[in-house]
Amino acid sequence: MSNQWKLICKLADIPVLGARVLQRAGKPDVAIFRNSEDKVFALLDRCPHKGGQLSQGIVYGERVACPMHNWNIELDSGCAAAPDQGCAQKFSVQVEAGDVYLDVVELDSLAAEVAAT
């Protein structure tokens, strides 16, 4: 984490048990999730299985179910729940006074690595 934070949205902009997508020109999208306890998580919007858009999945607890094949992805780590394997890139999130921030350096470096693969 670099401690260089970028304001992304308001917490209220993310639906409870849903996601908001951060679209980035020339880079993979990032899904920002909010659970029923107002915890916020950010993952690359791509399931490690077949690339399904995780932002379109169902959020429950601290997991999201991929809409393509129902893989359960842990929101805090980005990793698939057993017996499935694989991880989506995760991003550090900070919420302060109702504002949601992502770490700029981490976001750029992780997104660049994924785009290059």
C-alpha positions in Angstrom: 0.0 0.0 0.0 1.4 3.4 -1.0 -0.8 5.7 1.1 -1.7 7.6 -2.1 -5.5 7.4 -2.2 -7.9 8.3 -4.9 -11.5 9.2 -4.2 -13.7 6.8 -6.2 -17.2 7.3 -5.0 -19.5 7.8 -2.0 -20.4 4.7 0.0 -24.0 5.4 -0.8 -23.2 5.1 -4.5 -22.6 1.4 -4.0 -25.8 -0.6 -3.6 -26.0 -2.7 -0.4 -25.2 -6.3 -1.4 -24.1 -5.0 -4.8 -21.3 -3.5 -6.7 -20.2 -0.4 -8.6 -17.8 -0.7 -11.6 -14.8 1.6 -12.0 -14.2 1.7 -15.7 -10.7 2.5 -16.8 -9.7 3.3 -20.4 -7.3 0.7 -21.7 -7.2 -1.2 -18.4 -9.4 -3.9 -16.8 -12.4 -2.7 -14.8 -12.5 -2.9 -11.1 -15.6 -4.0 -9.1 -16.2 -2.2 -5.8 -18.5 -4.3 -3.6 -20.5 -3.4 -0.5 -22.0 -6.0 1.8 -24.9 -5.8 4.3 -22.5 -4.6 7.1 -21.3 -1.7 4.9 -17.8 -3.3 4.4 -16.3 -2.4 1.1 -14.0 -4.5 -1.1 -12.4 -4.0 -4.5 -11.5 -6.8 -7.0 -10.6 -6.9 -10.6 -14.0 -7.4 -12.3 -12.9 -10.8 -13.7 -13.6 -14.2 -12.3 -10.4 -16.4 -12.1 -12.4 -19.2 -13.7 -13.7 -18.0 -17.1 -13.5 -14.2 -16.7 -17.1 -13.5 -15.8 -17.9 -10.1 -14.5 -17.9 -10.4 -10.7 -19.8 -7.1 -10.5 -22.8 -8.9 -11.9 -22.7 -11.6 -9.2 -24.7 -11.9 -6.0 -23.0 -10.6 -2.9 -23.7 -12.4 0.4 -21.7 -12.2 3.6 -18.1 -11.5 2.4 -18.4 -13.4 -0.9 -19.7 -12.8 -4.4 -21.0 -15.6 -6.6 -19.8 -15.4 -10.1 -22.8 -15.0 -12.5 -21.3 -17.4 -15.1 -20.7 -20.6 -13.1 -21.5 -19.7 -9.5 -17.9 -19.8 -8.2 -17.8 -18.2 -4.8 -15.1 -15.6 -4.5 -13.9 -14.3 -1.1 -14.2 -10.5 -1.2 -11.4 -9.9 1.3 -8.8 -12.0 -0.6 -10.2 -12.4 -4.2 -9.7 -16.1 -3.9 -12.2 -18.8 -4.9 -13.7 -20.8 -2.1 -12.7 -24.5 -2.0 -13.0 -26.8 -3.9 -12.5 -24.1 -6.7 -9.1 -22.5 -7.1 -7.8 -19.2 -8.4 -7.8 -15.6 -7.3 -9.0 -12.3 -8.7 -6.7 -9.4 -8.1 -7.7 -7.4 -5.0 -7.2 -3.8 -4.2 -6.8 -1.9 -1.0 -9.9 0.1 0.0 -10.3 2.9 2.5 -13.6 4.4 3.6 -13.6 7.7 5.5 -16.6 9.9 6.2 -18.7 8.1 3.7 -16.1 8.4 0.9 -14.5 5.3 -0.8 -10.8 5.5 -1.8 -8.5 3.1 -3.7 -4.7 3.1 -3.5 -3.6 4.8 -6.7 -0.2 3.1 -7.0 -1.5 -0.4 -6.2 -4.5 0.1 -8.6 -2.2 1.1 -11.4 0.4 -1.6 -10.9 -2.0 -4.5 -10.5 -4.2 -3.4 -13.4 -1.1 -3.0 -15.6 0.1 -6.5 -14.7 -3.3 -8.1 -15.5 -3.6 -6.1 -18.8 -0.2 -7.4 -19.9 -1.2 -11.1 -19.4 
